[in-house]
């Protein structure tokens, strides 16, 4: 009787395994650096790796498995080595900092801040003749003048500072983008013409759109084509985000595929050799990636396109998982810090969802029309896989996006092709500009739709954390056709994942009776603290806290919203309530505040009050004392910190003296804990004591 070979649980793919191993090595090295540990401690991995290798050598059925095991261990340590080099460069003392210097460099990008202020991203910068490692973000004064464009050489005087590698408990996103310095410039900017091919193309696209369309439509069209959302108004951008479709502004697989397929189809019609056609298509794809500023999502898509094109020509077979893995390896080897780029993570997660879940979902919907089946499967698969990252970074996901993407994706694909073709036509034939205005009418309708409806009420928040990624991807693996599991095992695995998800959400948000949870976070010269008990929650804010961080903080730790907002310090309390993006039934301020009334909430100006079992007292305009579950702490937003008999003090100013036994500084300075390094701390108040809970990075 012939014996039937049993199918493997998972078909081993070397590129996928190598990508995971490389990412693991990079992640381990940066995690140690975040916690202030020496990379030397990674030597502890060596005996573990040796045990794994010996086990493979003893029990593996083939020598090939042993070789691959050794290779993957080596790749892990390659990731560690690459990350160590990057950490050494990023953590090195700055060449120039905290002083006025004459800056000279090349303009890479012109930006506008949220307040409308111009700033330049400079590369190849020298400060008083000293070459700087990394880019400089130069904020221009009103007297700067000049129409500076990418590629220009500029000179200016400025007060130079530097960004630290780690800030607020995470890798600083600006450092991850290569921006190491910032400068507050003075006087005029002296510039000379410089040519940048990619910058010239971007400027030409910009001029065509903004010269022929209304500002908002031109800004959205420019973002769709180049990936830059700098010109879209905050309200319009929020409308797309709340609708769950802001990914249309990320240049990725959709844009790259449309370009490559379109050019390849034209060249095939002209009977061009397939190798020449593929080379021409890839040349266009990588040139377009440069025009988009080599955004990581675009680079990922371009590398996948190249791998897929070469595989299709050479072997006639395309493997999406292998292509994605190769692109990840290339991007991480080029710069290990890319592993922590939000756009890159979201792009990779979306592709993983499509690769793992897409075929199975398409099979379930096989009776539907092909276009509908494709859109639904891609939308559901990508959103399921990006859910953990979205909750962790932004604190919310869009419930409306689950439905809107099914309709929006094909519509926006058509509009992207239409706008791209019209822009190219206008660049080649300037007299075709009226056609662009007519072609933009459907896009205007889409913009009006999202701005009018808003979709703020469809947001789903809470449940964020690294544990959620483990649960979600375990469930995706159980449902994927890439694993040869039985139906009963798939059902059991999904059930376990659902229980873990529900349990995780409950434990994260549950506050036991008779206790309270105090969670504090710092963000850009200010801080916030959330006091949660079983009966409600109150958010304490310093006026100068970054508003975007406040909304993310609340979405993560108080997904049901907060009942009360208490604003400490300054006379701009009322205006700050509007900018922080958090709605509450009541807003509390010091009686010393001169702030006017607040629309949409009841405002109280009291010295002391009681909320949800906690007693609050303004000891002065900048210090709030809180007594909860018998424990006492204070929140100080000014230069003074009147702690009284509080056992714990959260202090915003790094120079404020404080007599509390335990001092938590929001932005550096002498204290027991520094939220600038640690990001977030949690304390539990119970039976008159405050106890620290949760992991704590280096002091």
N, C-alpha and C positions, 0 to 999 in steps of 0.2 A: 504494500500500500504506500502510495507516494505521500510524503509528508509536506504539508503546505507551510511555507515560511510565514511567520507572524510579522505583520506590518509594524514598523517602528512607530513609537508614540509621536516622534517629531523627526522630520527629515532634516538631518544636520546640514546647516548652511554655514560654511566657513566665514564668509563676510559678516553675517549677522552675529556669530559668536565673537569674532574679532572686534566688532564695533562695541558690543556689550563689555568686553574685557577692557578695551581702551578707555571707554567712558568710566568704568569702575575704578581704574587706576587714577584717572584725573580727579574724579569725585573724592576718592579717599585722600589724596594729597591736599586738596583744597579744604576738605572737612577738618583735617588736622590743623591747617593754617588758621582756619576760622576760630578754632578752640584754643589757639595759642600754643599748640604742641609742636615740638620739633619733628621735622619729617623723618628724622632718624628712627622714630617709633615705628615706621613702616617696616623696619627690619623684622618686626614680629610676624609679618605676613609670610616671611620666608619659610619657617617651619610648617606653617599651614599649607603653603604651596607644595612643599616637599611631600607632605603626607598625601595630598591629592594626587600628585604625580606617581608616588609609589603605589597607591591604590589602583590607579589606572594601569600601571605596568604589570600588576599582579593579576588583575581581574579582566582587563580589556581583552576582547576576542581577537583583535587584530593589532598589528604593530602601527597601523595608520592612526588608530585612536590614541595611542601613546604619543605619537609625534604631534598630533593636533593638540593634545593636552599640554605638552611642553611649549608649543607655539603660543597658545592662548595665555599661559602664565607669563611668557616673555612679553607678549603684547600688553598685559596688565602693567608690568614694570616699565615698559616704554611710556605708557600713559603717566605713570608716576614721575618718570624722568622729565617728560615734556612739561608737566604741571610744575615741577620743582623749578625748572628754568623760568617759567612765566612768573611764578611767585617771587622768585629772587629779583626779577626785573621790576615787577610792579611794587614790591615792598622795599626797594632800594631807596635810600634817602634822596629827596629831590635835589636837582642841580641848583635850582633857584626857587626860593619861596619866601613869602612874607616880606617883600621889598619891592620898591619901584624899579622897573627896568625898561630899557628900550627893546621892544619886541619887533622881530621881523620874521615873516613867514609867508606861506602860500595859502590862499583861501581855498578850503575844500567845500565849504557849505555856508550859506547865509540863512540864519534862522530868526524867528521871532519868538520872544518869550510870551507867557500867558498874559502879561501886562502890555504887550505890544512893543517891547523894547528889542532893538536889533542886536544880534550877537553873531560872531564869526567863529567857525571851526577852522583852526589853523594847523597846518602840518609843516614839517621841516622848519621848526621854529628855533630861533636863537634869541637869547635874552642877554643883552650887553655882550654879544659875541659868543656866549656859551650855548652850545647846542643842547636842546632839551629832548629828553626821551619821552615820546608820546605827544599827543595833540594838545592844543590849548583852546579853551572856550573863552573867547574875548567878548566881554559885554561892552557895547559902544555907548558913549554919552550922546546927548542931544547935539553937541557941537561937532560930532565926528564928520558928518557930511559925506558926500560922494556916493556914487552908484557902484559899489564894489560887487563883483561877480566871481563865481568859482574860477580858479586859475590865476587870478590876479596876485601880485606880490604886494604886501602891505607892510608898513612900519608905523608904530605907535608907542606911546608911553603908557604903562599900566602897572597897577599894584598886583603882583603875581602871588597866587597861593596854589596849593596842590590838594588833590583829592586823595584820601587814604584808600588803600586797597579794600578794606572792609569797613563798612559803616552801617550802624543800626542793625547789627546782627546778620549781615549778608554782604556778599560781594557788591561793591558799588557799581551800579549799571553804567555809569559814565566811564569808569576805569575799564570795564568789560568792553566798551566801545572804543577803547584806545585813547580816551581823553584823560590825561593825567593832571593837567593844570587848568586853572581859571585865572582870568585877569580882569580887573576893573580899570578900563582905559580912560585916559584923560586927553583933552584937546582933539585936534583933527587927526584923521587917519590919512597918511600919505600912501598913495598906491600907484602902481604902474601896471600896464596891460600885460596879461599873461594868458597863454592859450591852454585850455583844457578841453580835450576832445569830448569827453563825456559831459563836462560842464556846459560846453557850447550847445550840445544836442539838448540837454535839459532846458537850457535857457530858451532855445528856439521853440521847444514844445510849450514852455510856459507862456511865451509871448503870443503864440498862435491861439492858445486857449483863452487867455485873459484879455486879449485884444478883441475877441469876437463873441464872447459869452458873458453873461452876468457873473459877478464875482463868485457866488456860492457854487454855481454849476461848474464854472471853470476850475474851482478848487477841488471839487469832487472828481471831475474828469482827470485832472492832473494827478491826484492821488491814485486813481485806478490804473493809470498808465505808468507812473514812476514809483509808486509806493510812498510818496511823501505827503503826509497829512498836515504839514505845517500851516497851510493857508485855510484849512477848513475851520469854521467857527466852532467854538467849544460846544455850543448848543446843538449844532448839526452833527458833530462827531459823536456826542453823547446819544443822540437819537439813533444813529446807526449801531452804536455799541449796545444800547438797551434793546434794540431789535435783534441782536445776536448776529449781525451780518457785517461787522466792521472788518472781517477777514477779507472782504473784497478789496481792501486797500493794501493788502500784503501781496507783493509780487511773488507768485509761487507757481505751482504746477499748472494752474489754469492759463496764466499768461504765457508761460514758456511753451506749453503744449500747443496752444493756438498758433504761436509764431512758427514753431518748428514744422508742424503738420501743414500749415498753409504754404510755406516756402517749398517743402518737400513735394507737395501735390503739384505746384506750378512747375517745378523742375522735372518731375516725372512726365508731365504732359509734353515737356520739351525734349523728352528722350535723353535726359542727362544721365550719365553713369551713376549708379546708386552710391558709390563711394564719394564721388564728387558732390552729389546731392546731399549726402549726410554731412560732409565736411562744411558745405556752404550753410546748411541749416544750423549746425552747431556754432559756426562762426557768428552767425546772426544772433543766436541765443546768448552767447557769452558777451557779445558787444552790448546787447540789450541789458544784460545783468550789470555791466559797467555803468550804463546810463542810469540804472536804478540804484547806484551807489554801492554795488556789491552787497546788497542786503542779504543776510544769511538765508532767509527763506528762498530768495531768488537763486543764490548759489547752490543750495540744496537741490532745487528743482532742475537747475542747469546740469549739474553733475549726474543726476538721475537720468536726465534726458540723454546725456552723452553715453552713459553706460547702457541704457536701453537701446539706443541707436546702434551702437557697436555690436551688442549681443544679437540684435535682430538680423543684422547683416551677416555676421559671422556664423551664427548658429540657428537663426530663425526662431529663437525662443527668448522671451522676456520674463524675468523674475523680478517683480516689484520689490520684494523684501531684500534681495541681494543688491539691487540698485540703490535702494534707500541706505543700506548698510555701507556701501562704498562711499556714498556722498557724505555720510556722517564721519567716516574715517578720514576722508580728505579734509573736511572742515576742521575737525578736532586736531589733526596733525598740524594744520596751518596755524592754528591758534587754540590752545586748550581752553582758554577762557570762554570760547564760543559755547561751551557746554552749558553755561549759565545765562545765555542770552534768551530772553523771553520769547522773542519772535522765532528763534531757532527751535526752542523746545516745543512751542505750539505747532510749528510746521511739521516737525518729526512725529509728534503725537498724532496729528491729524492723518498723516500718511500711514502710520502704524495701524490706526483704526480702519482705514480704507483697505489696507492689505489683509488684515486679519479678519475683519467682520464683513467687508464688502461682498465677497463671493457668496457667503452664507445668506446674507440678507437678500441678495439678488435672486438666489434660488427660491427663497420663501415667497418672493413676489414675482415669480416667473410668469404668472398669468397677466400681469400688468403690461402696458405698452413699454417698450424698451427705454424711451427717454425718461418716463416717469420712474421706472424701476431703477435706472441708473442714478437719477437725482436723489431719490429717497434713500437708497442704500448708502451713497456717498455722504449725504447730510447726516444721517443717523450715526453712521460709523465714525466719522470724523468728530462729531460733537461728543459722542460717548468717550472717545479717547482723550479729548482735550479738556474734559470736565474737571479732572483734578488740578491741572495747571491753572485753569481759569479761576477756580475757587481759591487756590493758594495765592495767586498773584493779585487778582482783582477783588476777591471776596464774594463774587456773585457770578451766576450764569443767567442767560436770558431764556425764559420759558417760551416766549414768542418765537425765538430763533429756531426752535425745534420744528416749527411749522413753516415759518417764513422762508427758511433756507431752501425748502423744497421748491418754492415758487421763484425766489429771488435768484438762486444760483443760475438757472438757465437764462433768466432775463438779463442779469448782469453780464453773463458771458456774451450774449448778443450785443449788449450795449458797449462792452469793452472792445469787441471786434469792430463795431461801427465807429466808435470814437477814435480808435487807433488808426483805422483806415482813413478817416476824414482828416486827422492831423497830418498823416503822411502825405495825403493829397494836397493839403494846404501848404506844406513845406516845399513840395515840388512845384505846385501850381498855385501861387499866391492868390490868383483871381478866384479860386474855388472857396474862399472864406465864407460866403453866404450859405454854402451847403452845410458847413459845420454848425451854424446857428440853427438851421432847420433840423439837422440830425440830433441835436442836443435836446430837443423837446421831450422825447421819452425819458431821458435822464432827469430832466427838471421835474417831471411827474413823479418819478421814484423818490427824489429828494423831498418833494412836498409831502408825499405820503408818510415818510418816516418822521419828518419834522412835525407834522400835524398830529400824528397819533402818539409819538413819544415812546410808548411801551415801557414806561418806568414801572408800572404796576405788575409787569410780567417777570420782574427779576426774582431769582431764587438765590438766597444767600445761606451761609452757614455750611458746616460740614467740611471745612477746608483742613488741610494737613497732609503730610507725606504719607500717612497711613492710608488715606483715601486712594492715592495712586496705586498702592499695592493691591487694594481690594478691587479697584476697577479693572486693572490689567490682568488680575487673576481671573476675573469673570470673562473678560474678552478672550483670554487664552482658552478658557473652558468652552466657549461658544465657537471658537474659530475652527475653520476647516483645515488649518495648518497642523492641528494636533489630532491624532487618531484615537479619540476617546469614545467610549460607548455612550449611548443616550442617557443611561442611568447615572453614569459618572458625571456627565455634563450637568444634569439636573441637580445632583447632589452638590456639585461644586458651586453652581449658581446660588443654591439655597444657603450654603455656608457663607458666600460672599455677601448675600443680602442681610443675613443675621449680623455679620461683622460690621457692615455699613451702619445698620440701625443701632447696634451697640456702641460703635464709635461716636456717632452723632449724639447719642444719649449721654455718654460719659463726658463728652467735650462740653456739653451745654447744661448738664444737670448740676444744680447746687443743692446739697443736702440741707435738710431742715436744721435750723440752729446755727448755720454757718453762712459765710459770705465769701465771695471770690473777688479779689482786687487784682486787676490786670493792667499793667502799665507799659506804654510804648513811647519811644521818642522818634521824632522826625523833623529834621531841619530846624534847629534852634528852638524847638518847643517840645511839648509833651502832652500826653493824655493818659487818663486812668479811668477804667471802667469798674464800677462797684456793682456787683450782681448778687442778689439774694433770691430766695424762692418767690418773693412777692413782687419783684421788679428790678429794674436796672437804671443806673444814673451814670452819665458820661461827664467827666471833668476835663476841661480843656484850658490850655494856655492860649492866649490870643494869637501868638505867632506860629502856631503849629501848621504844618503843610496840610491844606484841606484835603488833597487826594488821599493822603495817608489816613486821615480821620475816617473817611467813608469806608475804606478797605478794612480798617481796624474794627469798626462796628459790624460790618458784614461778616467778618470772620468769627468774632467772639460774642456778638449779640445778634444772631441772624433774624430774630423776631423784632429787631429794632430796640431803641431805648425809650424809656418813659420820660426821662428828664435829662436836660443838658445844663450843666453848671459851668459858666465861663468865668475864669479867674484872671484878673489883671487887665488894666487899660480901659480907656473910655470908648473903644471901638467894638465893644462886646456885641452890640446888636448887629452891626454889619458883618461881624465875623460869623454869627450864627447862619447868615444866608450863604456865606462862601464855603462853610465846612461841609455842606452837602448832607447833613444828618437832620432828619425831622424828628421833633419831639412834641409832646403835648404841652410841656411847660419848660420855660427857660429861667434859670436862677442866676442872679448877679449880685454883686456887692452893693449895699446902699450908697457907697461912695461913687459908684459908676454914674457918669453923666449921659449914658446911652439912652436913646429914645425908645419908643415902643417897638414891638416886633409883630409883624403880620403873620398869621398862621399859627401862632402859639401864644400862650398866656405868659407874660413876663412878670417876674417877681424880683423886687429889690429889697432883700431882707438880710439882716445880720446873721440870724440863725433860723433853722427850719429842720423838719424831719421828713425823710423819704425812705420808704420801703424798709423800715426797721433800723435805719442809720440816721444819726444826728449830725448835722452840718453846721459849721459856724465860721463866718469870715472874721478872722482876728484882725485883718486889715484888708485893704483893697487888693492885695496881691498874695494873700495866704489864706487857705481854706483848711480848717481842722475838721476831721471826720472821726466819729466814734461809731463802731459797728461791731456787734457781737462781743462787747466788752473790750475790744481792742481799739487803739487810737493811733491814727496817722495823720499827716498833714501834706498838703499839696501847695508848693510855693512857686509862683510864676515870676516873681520880681527879684530885685537885688537883695531883698531881705527874706529870711526864712524863720519866722517866729514859730518854732516847733512846740514850745511849751512842754507839756509832759508826754508828747507823742513818742511812741517807740520806733516809729518809722517815718521818714520824710522823703517825699519826691520833690526834687529841687531842679528848676529849669536853669537857673544861672550857675555857671561853673565857678563863679567867684563869691557866691553868697555863703556866709557862714551859717552853720546849722549845728544845734546842740543835740539833735536826736541821736540815740544809740546806733541806729542804722540809717545811712543816707544813700539814696539812689539818685544819681545825677543823670539828667536827661541828655546832656551834651558834653560830657567829659568833665574833668576836674577831680579834685580829691573827694573820695567817697568809698563806701563799701561796694557799691555796684555802679557800673557805667553803662547806661542804655545805648550810648553811641556805639559801643562794642557789642553789647549783648542783644540789642534790638527789642526784646520783650521779656518781662518777668511776671510771674504769677504768685500771689500770696493768698493764703486761705486764713480768714479770721474765724476763730472758734474758741469759745471759753476764755475770752480775754487775751488770747495769744495770736500773733501773726506768724505763720510758718511759710517759708519759701517752698514752692512746688514747681516741678517741671525742670527740664534741662537748662543749664546755665553755661553759656560760653565763658571764655577766659575773663577774669576780672581785669 
